[in-house]
């Protein structure tokens, strides 16, 4: 008889028992013999700012009891919900992080596959940092479990995971351990005798940060940026907002148009975004992500639904920490920029070779951001932006009768760019489809294609017109 495996289902969904992710995990475990499981409703228990300490002690005891953990969670703003990060931080504060060591872990996430790879990589890297053996998990769409062939694959996945636990199977580490080396102090040059340059107020600029006017690199980076930036800057410290709780994923904002939390964050965020021309973010890294306060802030910003609230605005990012070691954090910032059509003018971290070089980078960023704003410069969009937006486009269109505000936003901005809506393109393809059944036509097209492909573009180049 196989050894019974004890599994803790770490449910990161604030919806608790109504979590779709949880149904997937419970189905898989329910198909297995010789397994015992318990559930820790992390997302539900840790949503309020004031949490039950007895619950946390029970969750720690459950981790001690188990052989393996299934991180069961939705994806919020390209990562696990804030509550999951908070859970691990609370365990670290209690001095109990060692209880994870040697246990096996995997993940079961539900989402619409919008940057779910970043969420899994965070879980994988964080689990490995805690001494766990992480095995690649699964992500599912909201209808996947209804398909027999998908259920068969999920059963195989869970069986393999449990067997790996029984065999103590070796697991490869995908990411390197985090460096323990401190970031060098940023000490910018001082020109105290110089009078500050007058600032313009034509372009409202807001700098949102988790650290301001403290003795830290980020505060000094912000000072240098503001001094070099030609417009006046309003600084908002996100630590100072009186958060009632984290996002609970209830979708009241989508269905009714207002956030279920009563702390006024929705109005605060929309007033912040809608009234500014430029947004600058000052961010500290912590662990494998930003400081947890950022996850709380970003999750709560979903009160605007799937509408890209910063479309057309110009942004910049000042980051303190070893960003070069965390490519997923950089990809998060770049993906956020591209999907939201933010027009980010750069991401500057304090890993520069020396203080003079970092100071020059910040001054250059300040000037470039101001010039781009005046020119109304629009960045080109690559895979990160196009892929992410197409996922949202299809999602909103398929639910347009329910998420009416999102549907109106996408329709009015021409974001429903389905190929079948291009009538001229459809007629062209019908005609070419018939003609290309003939090999001589295909050969002729092959010979003429290079010149035809650039014909209209070359006419603009040759004419010199704007």
GURO-380569 format. One record per residue (C-alpha): chain; x, y, z. Coordinates in steps of 0.02 Angstrom, whole numbers, plus 50000, padded with zeros to 5 digits. Example, Ala and Ser with C-alpha at 12.3 -4.5 7.8 and 13.67 -1.06 7.14 Angstrom:
2
(pt 'A' (50615 49775 50390))
(pt 'A' (50684 49947 50357))
//
This chain:
466
(pt 'A' (50000 50000 50000))
(pt 'A' (50064 50174 49954))
(pt 'A' (50112 50294 50091))
(pt 'A' (49974 50419 50129))
(pt 'A' (50023 50596 50081))
(pt 'A' (49961 50742 50186))
(pt 'A' (49923 50893 50079))
(pt 'A' (49887 51072 50131))
(pt 'A' (49781 51166 50006))
(pt 'A' (49839 51346 50027))
(pt 'A' (49689 51437 49953))
(pt 'A' (49742 51612 49905))
(pt 'A' (49573 51664 49837))
(pt 'A' (49481 51794 49942))
(pt 'A' (49321 51706 49891))
(pt 'A' (49357 51561 50008))
(pt 'A' (49250 51409 49971))
(pt 'A' (49180 51497 49816))
(pt 'A' (49351 51495 49734))
(pt 'A' (49357 51420 49559))
(pt 'A' (49540 51375 49587))
(pt 'A' (49489 51278 49742))
(pt 'A' (49364 51173 49644))
(pt 'A' (49503 51117 49527))
(pt 'A' (49616 51065 49671))
(pt 'A' (49477 50976 49766))
(pt 'A' (49427 50881 49609))
(pt 'A' (49605 50820 49581))
(pt 'A' (49632 50769 49762))
(pt 'A' (49462 50685 49767))
(pt 'A' (49516 50567 49628))
(pt 'A' (49666 50504 49726))
(pt 'A' (49681 50366 49855))
(pt 'A' (49801 50373 50002))
(pt 'A' (49793 50561 50021))
(pt 'A' (49730 50670 50162))
(pt 'A' (49707 50856 50145))
(pt 'A' (49665 51013 50242))
(pt 'A' (49623 51186 50176))
(pt 'A' (49694 51351 50236))
(pt 'A' (49587 51493 50168))
(pt 'A' (49729 51620 50158))
(pt 'A' (49645 51746 50044))
(pt 'A' (49484 51752 50144))
(pt 'A' (49565 51758 50316))
(pt 'A' (49696 51890 50273))
(pt 'A' (49592 52012 50170))
(pt 'A' (49549 52129 50316))
(pt 'A' (49692 52233 50382))
(pt 'A' (49652 52164 50556))
(pt 'A' (49668 51975 50550))
(pt 'A' (49636 51834 50674))
(pt 'A' (49803 51785 50752))
(pt 'A' (49731 51619 50809))
(pt 'A' (49694 51579 50627))
(pt 'A' (49876 51613 50581))
(pt 'A' (49937 51497 50719))
(pt 'A' (49821 51362 50652))
(pt 'A' (49888 51387 50475))
(pt 'A' (50067 51370 50538))
(pt 'A' (50019 51209 50627))
(pt 'A' (49942 51145 50464))
(pt 'A' (50104 51179 50371))
(pt 'A' (50200 51079 50502))
(pt 'A' (50075 50936 50481))
(pt 'A' (50080 50922 50291))
(pt 'A' (50201 50837 50172))
(pt 'A' (50155 50947 50025))
(pt 'A' (50071 51112 49983))
(pt 'A' (49963 51152 49833))
(pt 'A' (49964 51341 49809))
(pt 'A' (49786 51364 49747))
(pt 'A' (49756 51540 49686))
(pt 'A' (49686 51657 49556))
(pt 'A' (49799 51781 49465))
(pt 'A' (49774 51963 49515))
(pt 'A' (49869 52098 49419))
(pt 'A' (49995 51975 49347))
(pt 'A' (50035 51890 49513))
(pt 'A' (49958 51799 49660))
(pt 'A' (49840 51906 49766))
(pt 'A' (49916 52020 49898))
(pt 'A' (49848 51905 50034))
(pt 'A' (49966 51764 49985))
(pt 'A' (50118 51879 49997))
(pt 'A' (50053 51941 50164))
(pt 'A' (50035 51762 50226))
(pt 'A' (50218 51723 50194))
(pt 'A' (50273 51888 50269))
(pt 'A' (50174 51854 50428))
(pt 'A' (50254 51683 50444))
(pt 'A' (50426 51762 50420))
(pt 'A' (50386 51893 50552))
(pt 'A' (50340 51752 50671))
(pt 'A' (50509 51672 50638))
(pt 'A' (50430 51515 50566))
(pt 'A' (50488 51516 50384))
(pt 'A' (50592 51360 50414))
(pt 'A' (50433 51253 50427))
(pt 'A' (50421 51249 50236))
(pt 'A' (50592 51168 50212))
(pt 'A' (50593 50996 50130))
(pt 'A' (50409 50996 50083))
(pt 'A' (50347 50975 49905))
(pt 'A' (50243 51110 49822))
(pt 'A' (50150 51145 49662))
(pt 'A' (50019 51269 49604))
(pt 'A' (49843 51268 49535))
(pt 'A' (49793 51436 49463))
(pt 'A' (49638 51493 49372))
(pt 'A' (49640 51646 49262))
(pt 'A' (49618 51694 49081))
(pt 'A' (49803 51660 49051))
(pt 'A' (49844 51844 49070))
(pt 'A' (50027 51844 49127))
(pt 'A' (49996 51688 49229))
(pt 'A' (50177 51636 49195))
(pt 'A' (50236 51778 49308))
(pt 'A' (50126 51716 49449))
(pt 'A' (50190 51537 49435))
(pt 'A' (50371 51593 49424))
(pt 'A' (50349 51696 49582))
(pt 'A' (50275 51546 49671))
(pt 'A' (50412 51433 49607))
(pt 'A' (50555 51549 49655))
(pt 'A' (50481 51593 49824))
(pt 'A' (50448 51410 49865))
(pt 'A' (50627 51366 49821))
(pt 'A' (50691 51510 49928))
(pt 'A' (50595 51430 50073))
(pt 'A' (50681 51264 50043))
(pt 'A' (50535 51179 49957))
(pt 'A' (50537 51062 49807))
(pt 'A' (50424 51148 49679))
(pt 'A' (50350 51048 49536))
(pt 'A' (50274 51138 49386))
(pt 'A' (50090 51174 49415))
(pt 'A' (49936 51201 49308))
(pt 'A' (49836 51352 49253))
(pt 'A' (49657 51340 49195))
(pt 'A' (49527 51447 49109))
(pt 'A' (49355 51462 49187))
(pt 'A' (49278 51323 49079))
(pt 'A' (49425 51201 49073))
(pt 'A' (49361 51089 49210))
(pt 'A' (49201 51058 49112))
(pt 'A' (49299 50969 48974))
(pt 'A' (49328 50781 48999))
(pt 'A' (49498 50783 48913))
(pt 'A' (49559 50923 49027))
(pt 'A' (49498 50832 49182))
(pt 'A' (49596 50679 49125))
(pt 'A' (49754 50784 49115))
(pt 'A' (49725 50861 49286))
(pt 'A' (49705 50688 49362))
(pt 'A' (49871 50635 49285))
(pt 'A' (49953 50794 49349))
(pt 'A' (49898 50768 49530))
(pt 'A' (49941 50584 49529))
(pt 'A' (50117 50623 49466))
(pt 'A' (50138 50759 49597))
(pt 'A' (50088 50644 49739))
(pt 'A' (50199 50504 49675))
(pt 'A' (50345 50626 49666))
(pt 'A' (50313 50666 49850))
(pt 'A' (50313 50481 49894))
(pt 'A' (50474 50447 49799))
(pt 'A' (50559 50607 49859))
(pt 'A' (50593 50640 49676))
(pt 'A' (50733 50762 49635))
(pt 'A' (50675 50933 49574))
(pt 'A' (50777 51054 49470))
(pt 'A' (50796 51235 49525))
(pt 'A' (50743 51355 49388))
(pt 'A' (50797 51523 49461))
(pt 'A' (50954 51570 49554))
(pt 'A' (50945 51610 49740))
(pt 'A' (50926 51793 49781))
(pt 'A' (51086 51888 49813))
(pt 'A' (51120 51942 49991))
(pt 'A' (51235 52083 49939))
(pt 'A' (51169 52257 49981))
(pt 'A' (51141 52390 49849))
(pt 'A' (51275 52527 49861))
(pt 'A' (51217 52690 49938))
(pt 'A' (51165 52819 49810))
(pt 'A' (51249 52982 49854))
(pt 'A' (51207 53114 49723))
(pt 'A' (51309 53271 49703))
(pt 'A' (51245 53423 49795))
(pt 'A' (51231 53598 49723))
(pt 'A' (51160 53686 49875))
(pt 'A' (51213 53857 49813))
(pt 'A' (51110 53843 49654))
(pt 'A' (50936 53916 49658))
(pt 'A' (50804 53788 49608))
(pt 'A' (50743 53809 49429))
(pt 'A' (50564 53873 49412))
(pt 'A' (50437 53736 49382))
(pt 'A' (50295 53736 49257))
(pt 'A' (50120 53677 49307))
(pt 'A' (50055 53650 49131))
(pt 'A' (50073 53461 49141))
(pt 'A' (50009 53388 49303))
(pt 'A' (50134 53258 49362))
(pt 'A' (50104 53139 49507))
(pt 'A' (50240 53030 49582))
(pt 'A' (50170 52879 49673))
(pt 'A' (50292 52794 49793))
(pt 'A' (50315 52683 49945))
(pt 'A' (50459 52789 50012))
(pt 'A' (50481 52977 50017))
(pt 'A' (50596 53091 50116))
(pt 'A' (50679 52949 50208))
(pt 'A' (50861 52901 50219))
(pt 'A' (50855 52778 50075))
(pt 'A' (50912 52763 49896))
(pt 'A' (50736 52781 49827))
(pt 'A' (50705 52945 49918))
(pt 'A' (50867 53015 49849))
(pt 'A' (50824 52953 49673))
(pt 'A' (50657 53043 49687))
(pt 'A' (50744 53204 49743))
(pt 'A' (50863 53200 49594))
(pt 'A' (50722 53164 49472))
(pt 'A' (50611 53304 49539))
(pt 'A' (50755 53428 49534))
(pt 'A' (50789 53388 49351))
(pt 'A' (50607 53378 49295))
(pt 'A' (50541 53542 49224))
(pt 'A' (50363 53524 49289))
(pt 'A' (50301 53530 49468))
(pt 'A' (50276 53360 49546))
(pt 'A' (50147 53304 49674))
(pt 'A' (50208 53157 49779))
(pt 'A' (50085 53027 49845))
(pt 'A' (50146 52899 49973))
(pt 'A' (50039 52743 49953))
(pt 'A' (50076 52691 50133))
(pt 'A' (49970 52835 50196))
(pt 'A' (49803 52780 50121))
(pt 'A' (49686 52705 50253))
(pt 'A' (49656 52537 50168))
(pt 'A' (49508 52442 50238))
(pt 'A' (49560 52276 50161))
(pt 'A' (49630 52193 50007))
(pt 'A' (49534 52160 49847))
(pt 'A' (49411 52018 49878))
(pt 'A' (49381 51975 49695))
(pt 'A' (49193 52000 49715))
(pt 'A' (49175 52091 49545))
(pt 'A' (49053 52217 49616))
(pt 'A' (49154 52348 49523))
(pt 'A' (49118 52257 49359))
(pt 'A' (48934 52219 49391))
(pt 'A' (48878 52373 49487))
(pt 'A' (49014 52499 49448))
(pt 'A' (49074 52528 49625))
(pt 'A' (49197 52442 49742))
(pt 'A' (49125 52344 49886))
(pt 'A' (49257 52415 50004))
(pt 'A' (49204 52573 50094))
(pt 'A' (49373 52656 50116))
(pt 'A' (49360 52768 49962))
(pt 'A' (49506 52690 49869))
(pt 'A' (49412 52681 49704))
(pt 'A' (49379 52868 49703))
(pt 'A' (49555 52905 49766))
(pt 'A' (49632 52803 49625))
(pt 'A' (49522 52870 49486))
(pt 'A' (49548 53051 49543))
(pt 'A' (49735 53017 49544))
(pt 'A' (49740 52943 49369))
(pt 'A' (49608 53046 49281))
(pt 'A' (49674 53216 49332))
(pt 'A' (49859 53194 49290))
(pt 'A' (49956 53197 49128))
(pt 'A' (50110 53105 49191))
(pt 'A' (50131 52967 49321))
(pt 'A' (50300 52922 49395))
(pt 'A' (50319 52769 49506))
(pt 'A' (50449 52758 49644))
(pt 'A' (50462 52576 49699))
(pt 'A' (50565 52472 49819))
(pt 'A' (50595 52288 49783))
(pt 'A' (50572 52158 49918))
(pt 'A' (50601 51972 49897))
(pt 'A' (50553 51923 49720))
(pt 'A' (50433 52067 49693))
(pt 'A' (50398 52244 49746))
(pt 'A' (50361 52290 49926))
(pt 'A' (50195 52208 49974))
(pt 'A' (50107 52376 49991))
(pt 'A' (50119 52388 49801))
(pt 'A' (50025 52226 49779))
(pt 'A' (49887 52289 49893))
(pt 'A' (49881 52453 49794))
(pt 'A' (49882 52369 49623))
(pt 'A' (49752 52238 49668))
(pt 'A' (49635 52372 49732))
(pt 'A' (49658 52471 49570))
(pt 'A' (49555 52335 49485))
(pt 'A' (49406 52437 49545))
(pt 'A' (49421 52513 49371))
(pt 'A' (49387 52342 49294))
(pt 'A' (49479 52292 49136))
(pt 'A' (49482 52472 49073))
(pt 'A' (49659 52533 49044))
(pt 'A' (49648 52689 49151))
(pt 'A' (49819 52759 49102))
(pt 'A' (49800 52743 48914))
(pt 'A' (49895 52883 48826))
(pt 'A' (49979 52948 48984))
(pt 'A' (50167 52956 49002))
(pt 'A' (50254 52863 49142))
(pt 'A' (50424 52820 49215))
(pt 'A' (50486 52699 49347))
(pt 'A' (50618 52727 49481))
(pt 'A' (50662 52561 49563))
(pt 'A' (50774 52526 49712))
(pt 'A' (50839 52349 49726))
(pt 'A' (50922 52213 49623))
(pt 'A' (50807 52225 49472))
(pt 'A' (50935 52138 49360))
(pt 'A' (50912 51980 49464))
(pt 'A' (50723 51989 49443))
(pt 'A' (50682 51990 49256))
(pt 'A' (50502 51944 49296))
(pt 'A' (50478 52107 49391))
(pt 'A' (50546 52204 49243))
(pt 'A' (50430 52107 49128))
(pt 'A' (50285 52148 49242))
(pt 'A' (50324 52334 49231))
(pt 'A' (50349 52325 49042))
(pt 'A' (50190 52222 49019))
(pt 'A' (50091 52343 49128))
(pt 'A' (50156 52485 49022))
(pt 'A' (50120 52404 48854))
(pt 'A' (49948 52331 48890))
(pt 'A' (49895 52494 48972))
(pt 'A' (49969 52598 48829))
(pt 'A' (50059 52701 48961))
(pt 'A' (50206 52764 48858))
(pt 'A' (50338 52727 48988))
(pt 'A' (50497 52825 48956))
(pt 'A' (50607 52710 49057))
(pt 'A' (50642 52601 49208))
(pt 'A' (50793 52659 49310))
(pt 'A' (50860 52555 49454))
(pt 'A' (50994 52601 49581))
(pt 'A' (51109 52462 49519))
(pt 'A' (51207 52588 49416))
(pt 'A' (51396 52576 49423))
(pt 'A' (51417 52732 49529))
(pt 'A' (51317 52877 49599))
(pt 'A' (51368 52999 49462))
(pt 'A' (51307 52880 49327))
(pt 'A' (51142 52849 49416))
(pt 'A' (51118 53036 49440))
(pt 'A' (51147 53063 49254))
(pt 'A' (51022 52925 49211))
(pt 'A' (50889 53004 49319))
(pt 'A' (50918 53177 49247))
(pt 'A' (50909 53108 49070))
(pt 'A' (50748 53015 49110))
(pt 'A' (50670 53174 49181))
(pt 'A' (50709 53270 49021))
(pt 'A' (50654 53131 48905))
(pt 'A' (50489 53110 48998))
(pt 'A' (50452 53297 48987))
(pt 'A' (50494 53304 48801))
(pt 'A' (50391 53150 48760))
(pt 'A' (50241 53221 48852))
(pt 'A' (50250 53385 48757))
(pt 'A' (50267 53292 48591))
(pt 'A' (50122 53175 48636))
(pt 'A' (50238 53033 48588))
(pt 'A' (50156 52863 48573))
(pt 'A' (50265 52709 48599))
(pt 'A' (50254 52561 48485))
(pt 'A' (50181 52404 48562))
(pt 'A' (50264 52233 48557))
(pt 'A' (50212 52058 48603))
(pt 'A' (50186 52096 48788))
(pt 'A' (50057 52229 48747))
(pt 'A' (49973 52149 48597))
(pt 'A' (49960 51977 48676))
(pt 'A' (49892 52045 48840))
(pt 'A' (49766 52160 48756))
(pt 'A' (49700 52023 48641))
(pt 'A' (49664 51914 48794))
(pt 'A' (49566 52057 48873))
(pt 'A' (49482 52098 48706))
(pt 'A' (49415 51922 48684))
(pt 'A' (49366 51909 48868))
(pt 'A' (49268 52071 48871))
(pt 'A' (49182 52037 48705))
(pt 'A' (49127 51864 48764))
(pt 'A' (49053 51943 48924))
(pt 'A' (48993 52108 48849))
(pt 'A' (48815 52086 48912))
(pt 'A' (48878 52076 49092))
(pt 'A' (49030 52192 49099))
(pt 'A' (48944 52338 49014))
(pt 'A' (49065 52475 49067))
(pt 'A' (49214 52375 49003))
(pt 'A' (49121 52336 48841))
(pt 'A' (49081 52519 48811))
(pt 'A' (49262 52568 48844))
(pt 'A' (49331 52438 48721))
(pt 'A' (49202 52478 48588))
(pt 'A' (49225 52667 48595))
(pt 'A' (49415 52653 48580))
(pt 'A' (49415 52529 48437))
(pt 'A' (49493 52391 48540))
(pt 'A' (49382 52259 48462))
(pt 'A' (49504 52239 48317))
(pt 'A' (49444 52068 48261))
(pt 'A' (49511 52026 48087))
(pt 'A' (49339 51971 48026))
(pt 'A' (49276 52149 48048))
(pt 'A' (49390 52211 47907))
(pt 'A' (49276 52194 47756))
(pt 'A' (49408 52246 47629))
(pt 'A' (49528 52117 47699))
(pt 'A' (49395 51982 47691))
(pt 'A' (49357 52020 47508))
(pt 'A' (49544 52022 47468))
(pt 'A' (49569 51851 47546))
(pt 'A' (49419 51777 47457))
(pt 'A' (49487 51835 47289))
(pt 'A' (49665 51780 47327))
(pt 'A' (49606 51614 47395))
(pt 'A' (49526 51576 47227))
(pt 'A' (49672 51641 47123))
(pt 'A' (49805 51551 47226))
(pt 'A' (49734 51382 47184))
(pt 'A' (49833 51404 47021))
(pt 'A' (50021 51372 47034))
(pt 'A' (50069 51503 46899))
(pt 'A' (49982 51637 47003))
(pt 'A' (50078 51584 47159))
(pt 'A' (50243 51588 47064))
(pt 'A' (50206 51762 46997))
(pt 'A' (50161 51822 47172))
(pt 'A' (50325 51751 47237))
(pt 'A' (50423 51852 47108))
(pt 'A' (50329 52015 47137))
(pt 'A' (50306 52003 47326))
(pt 'A' (50463 52099 47385))
(pt 'A' (50420 52256 47284))
(pt 'A' (50233 52246 47318))
(pt 'A' (50259 52225 47505))
(pt 'A' (50341 52394 47525))
(pt 'A' (50257 52487 47380))
(pt 'A' (50146 52604 47483))
(pt 'A' (50278 52629 47617))
(pt 'A' (50410 52673 47488))
(pt 'A' (50295 52803 47412))
(pt 'A' (50289 52893 47580))
(pt 'A' (50477 52883 47600))
(pt 'A' (50510 52948 47425))
(pt 'A' (50385 53090 47440))
(pt 'A' (50457 53152 47604))
(pt 'A' (50284 53195 47669))
(pt 'A' (50244 53197 47854))
//
